[in-house]
Amino acid sequence: MARKGGITGEQLKQYIERIERLEEEKRALSGDVREVYAEAKGNGFEPKIMRQVIKLRRLDKAEKDEQEALLETYLHALGMR
């Protein structure tokens, strides 16, 4: 293929094809995740709360503590605690 601007058409095609494969894998995995949430919901669990738990588990302790403290501050300021 012709070389234009420092890259070859073949090199670009390879990148595009890799991205397309990864996007397809991502769609498949997203479908799998939705199925797990649906299964959990069928067994009485609340997917919305599960997503919050997963989000919290990704945080380190300091970040989690900071977010929880800020949430408490906001709730208190709004008279909700």
VENDAWO-V702983 format. One record per run of one state. SS is the DSSP state (alpha for helix, beta for strand, coil for the rest). FROM is the first residue (numbers start at 1). TO is the last residue. Records with the same first field share a line. If there is no record, write none. Layout:
SS: FROM-TO, FROM-TO
This chain:
coil: 1-2, 5-6, 43-46, 59-60, 78-81
beta: 3-4, 7-8
alpha: 9-42, 47-58, 61-77
